[in-house]
Amino acid sequence: MLAAIISGHAQSGIVIWKEQSFHRDSTATAAIYSRSKLLGPVTQFYINGQAKSFNESQFYRNIDFLNTAMVKFTEEAEYNSLKRSYQELLAFSNQYPKATPLLTERLQRMEAIIKGFDEGKVFYDGKWMARGEYEKLYIEKQEGIAAQQAQLVKEENKKSATILIGAGVFILLLIVMMILRKWTWVGLLLIIPLAGAAWLTYQVGNHSWTKEIPKYLKVPESMQPFIEKCRDTFDSLK
């Protein structure tokens, strides 16, 4: 079995067969199949919705068309793979002339892609462009992604800092109220987180929001110097 990179039908390909193995290659019948299936010693091809089967004693050859629609073609490895597949498919077409009309369009499409790459172009974002232009766009895209990630981290750190400060103030008030034996205020303070949890559960519809808590309880990088300073001060008092 040969393999060729062709966009189009998943698991499809082309199959040729002869009534007798000693018949000339030029007499071999050719057809496009939509899919194939191996059933023990029998290989089944679906041609125009009908199954055609071959056993091991019959002469047939087939090439699977890989489900590789070209949306990006920029790497040397992609070029080498496509070129090898093109050469295999061209040789198949030359050996079995009745397959040629079925493969001409695919071969022309592959040849155009190879030619474009040979000319120093790449296929990106739905169009051919010079490699230098692509490299510039690629760098800009990567920089944009990095900037977005940095902004997300900044926003997460800001949320974490707000939550930690709020939690610290809450705990401090709770401790003060307990020391002063203001049990009414202690009760009211304890109602706040319970009410917040109930509201979040109602909004979300379940308790999945609790999985986000560890993410916001971590100390953000912006607060690390302050934490380190507090730790050093505490150590010096020991």
C-alpha positions as CSV (number, residue, x, y, z in Angstrom):
1,M,0.0,0.0,0.0
2,L,1.3,3.4,-0.9
3,A,0.5,6.7,0.8
4,A,-0.1,10.1,-0.6
5,I,-1.0,13.4,1.1
6,I,-4.2,14.6,-0.4
7,S,-6.9,16.9,1.0
8,G,-10.5,15.8,0.7
9,H,-12.2,12.7,1.9
10,A,-11.4,11.0,5.2
11,Q,-10.1,7.4,4.6
12,S,-10.6,7.7,0.9
13,G,-8.2,6.7,-1.8
14,I,-7.9,5.1,-5.3
15,V,-7.8,1.4,-6.1
16,I,-6.9,-0.4,-9.3
17,W,-7.5,-4.1,-10.1
18,K,-7.1,-6.6,-12.9
19,E,-9.3,-9.5,-13.8
20,Q,-6.1,-11.6,-14.1
21,S,-2.7,-10.7,-12.6
22,F,-0.9,-11.3,-16.0
23,H,-3.0,-8.7,-17.8
24,R,-1.1,-5.5,-18.7
25,D,-1.1,-2.6,-16.2
26,S,-2.7,-0.4,-18.9
27,T,-5.9,-2.6,-18.7
28,A,-6.3,-2.2,-14.9
29,T,-9.6,-0.7,-13.8
30,A,-9.4,2.3,-11.5
31,A,-11.9,3.8,-9.0
32,I,-12.0,6.3,-6.1
33,Y,-13.2,4.8,-2.8
34,S,-14.7,6.7,0.1
35,R,-13.4,4.2,2.7
36,S,-11.9,0.8,3.1
37,K,-12.2,-2.0,5.6
38,L,-10.1,-5.1,6.3
39,L,-12.1,-8.3,7.0
40,G,-9.5,-11.0,7.6
41,P,-8.1,-12.0,4.2
42,V,-10.6,-9.8,2.4
43,T,-10.2,-6.0,1.8
44,Q,-13.4,-4.1,1.2
45,F,-13.6,-0.8,-0.7
46,Y,-16.7,1.4,-0.9
47,I,-17.1,2.8,-4.4
48,N,-20.1,5.0,-5.1
49,G,-21.8,3.6,-2.0
50,Q,-21.2,0.0,-3.1
51,A,-18.8,-2.4,-1.5
52,K,-16.3,-4.2,-3.7
53,S,-14.1,-6.9,-2.1
54,F,-10.8,-8.4,-3.0
55,N,-9.1,-11.4,-1.4
56,E,-5.4,-12.0,-1.2
57,S,-5.3,-14.1,-4.4
58,Q,-6.7,-11.2,-6.6
59,F,-4.5,-8.5,-8.1
60,Y,-5.3,-5.0,-6.7
61,R,-3.3,-2.0,-5.6
62,N,-4.5,1.0,-3.7
63,I,-3.3,4.4,-2.3
64,D,-5.0,6.0,0.7
65,F,-5.5,9.7,0.5
66,L,-4.5,11.1,3.9
67,N,-7.1,13.4,5.4
68,T,-4.8,16.5,5.3
69,A,-6.6,19.6,4.1
70,M,-3.9,22.3,3.6
71,V,-4.6,25.2,5.9
72,K,-0.9,25.8,6.7
73,F,2.2,24.8,4.8
74,T,5.3,26.4,6.2
75,E,7.8,23.7,7.4
76,E,10.6,21.9,5.5
77,A,9.3,18.5,6.9
78,E,5.9,19.2,5.4
79,Y,7.5,19.9,2.0
80,N,9.6,16.8,2.0
81,S,6.6,14.6,3.0
82,L,4.4,16.1,0.3
83,K,7.1,15.8,-2.3
84,R,7.6,12.1,-1.6
85,S,3.8,11.5,-1.7
86,Y,3.6,13.4,-5.0
87,Q,6.3,11.2,-6.5
88,E,4.6,8.0,-5.3
89,L,1.2,9.2,-6.7
90,L,2.7,10.3,-10.0
91,A,4.5,6.9,-10.4
92,F,1.2,5.1,-9.6
93,S,-0.6,7.3,-12.2
94,N,2.0,6.5,-14.9
95,Q,2.0,2.8,-14.2
96,Y,-1.8,2.5,-14.3
97,P,-3.1,4.9,-17.1
98,K,-6.8,4.5,-16.2
99,A,-6.0,6.0,-12.8
100,T,-4.6,9.2,-14.4
101,P,-7.9,11.0,-15.1
102,L,-8.9,10.4,-11.4
103,L,-5.6,11.8,-10.1
104,T,-4.8,14.7,-12.5
105,E,-6.5,17.4,-10.3
106,R,-4.8,16.1,-7.1
107,L,-1.4,15.9,-8.8
108,Q,-1.7,19.4,-10.1
109,R,-2.7,20.7,-6.7
110,M,0.3,19.0,-5.1
111,E,2.6,20.2,-7.8
112,A,1.4,23.8,-7.3
113,I,2.1,23.6,-3.6
114,I,5.6,22.1,-4.2
115,K,6.4,24.9,-6.7
116,G,5.3,27.6,-4.3
117,F,7.6,26.3,-1.6
118,D,10.5,25.9,-4.1
119,E,10.0,29.6,-4.9
120,G,10.6,30.5,-1.3
121,K,6.9,31.0,-0.3
122,V,4.8,29.5,2.5
123,F,1.1,28.9,2.7
124,Y,-0.3,30.6,5.8
125,D,-3.6,32.1,6.9
126,G,-5.2,31.0,3.6
127,K,-2.7,32.5,1.2
128,W,0.8,32.3,-0.2
129,M,3.3,34.7,1.1
130,A,7.1,35.3,1.2
131,R,8.9,33.4,4.0
132,G,10.2,36.6,5.4
133,E,6.7,38.0,5.7
134,Y,5.5,34.8,7.3
135,E,8.3,34.8,9.9
136,K,7.4,38.4,10.7
137,L,3.7,37.6,11.2
138,Y,4.7,34.5,13.2
139,I,6.8,36.5,15.6
140,E,4.1,39.2,16.0
141,K,1.6,36.4,16.7
142,Q,3.8,34.8,19.3
143,E,4.4,38.2,20.9
144,G,0.6,38.8,20.9
145,I,0.0,35.5,22.6
146,A,2.7,36.2,25.2
147,A,1.2,39.6,25.9
148,Q,-2.3,38.1,26.4
149,Q,-0.9,35.4,28.7
150,A,0.9,38.1,30.7
151,Q,-2.3,40.2,31.0
152,L,-4.2,37.1,32.2
153,V,-1.6,36.4,34.8
154,K,-1.7,40.1,35.9
155,E,-5.5,39.9,36.2
156,E,-5.3,36.6,38.2
157,N,-2.7,38.1,40.5
158,K,-4.9,41.2,41.1
159,K,-7.9,39.0,41.9
160,S,-5.8,36.8,44.3
161,A,-4.5,39.9,46.1
162,T,-8.0,41.3,46.5
163,I,-9.3,38.0,47.8
164,L,-6.3,37.5,50.2
165,I,-6.6,41.1,51.6
166,G,-10.3,40.7,52.0
167,A,-9.9,37.3,53.7
168,G,-7.2,38.8,56.0
169,V,-9.4,41.8,57.0
170,F,-12.3,39.4,57.6
171,I,-10.2,37.1,59.9
172,L,-8.8,40.1,61.7
173,L,-12.2,41.5,62.4
174,L,-13.4,38.1,63.5
175,I,-10.5,37.7,66.0
176,V,-11.1,41.2,67.4
177,M,-14.8,40.6,67.9
178,M,-14.1,37.3,69.6
179,I,-11.5,38.9,71.9
180,L,-14.0,41.7,72.8
181,R,-16.7,39.0,73.2
182,K,-19.0,40.7,70.7
183,W,-20.8,37.5,69.9
184,T,-23.5,39.2,67.9
185,W,-20.9,40.7,65.6
186,V,-19.1,37.3,65.4
187,G,-22.4,35.7,64.2
188,L,-23.0,38.4,61.7
189,L,-19.4,38.1,60.3
190,L,-19.8,34.3,60.0
191,I,-23.0,34.8,58.0
192,I,-21.1,36.8,55.3
193,P,-19.0,33.9,53.9
194,L,-22.0,31.5,54.3
195,A,-24.2,33.9,52.4
196,G,-21.5,34.4,49.7
197,A,-21.1,30.6,49.2
198,A,-24.9,30.2,49.0
199,W,-25.1,33.0,46.4
200,L,-22.3,31.5,44.3
201,T,-23.9,28.0,44.4
202,Y,-27.2,29.5,43.2
203,Q,-25.5,31.5,40.4
204,V,-23.4,28.6,39.1
205,G,-26.1,25.9,39.8
206,N,-23.7,23.6,41.6
207,H,-20.6,23.6,43.8
208,S,-18.1,23.7,40.9
209,W,-17.0,27.2,41.9
210,T,-15.2,25.7,44.9
211,K,-12.6,24.3,42.5
212,E,-11.5,27.8,41.7
213,I,-10.7,28.7,45.3
214,P,-7.1,27.2,45.4
215,K,-6.2,29.3,42.3
216,Y,-7.1,32.5,44.1
217,L,-5.6,31.6,47.5
218,K,-2.0,31.5,46.2
219,V,0.1,34.5,47.0
220,P,0.5,36.7,43.8
221,E,4.0,37.6,42.7
222,S,3.4,41.3,43.4
223,M,3.0,40.5,47.1
224,Q,6.0,38.2,47.4
225,P,8.4,41.0,48.6
226,F,5.9,42.1,51.3
227,I,5.5,38.4,52.4
228,E,9.3,38.0,52.5
229,K,9.7,41.2,54.6
230,C,7.0,40.1,57.1
231,R,8.7,36.6,57.4
232,D,12.1,38.3,58.0
233,T,10.6,40.6,60.6
234,F,9.0,37.6,62.4
235,D,12.2,35.6,62.3
236,S,14.1,38.5,63.9
237,L,11.7,38.6,66.8
238,K,12.3,35.0,67.7
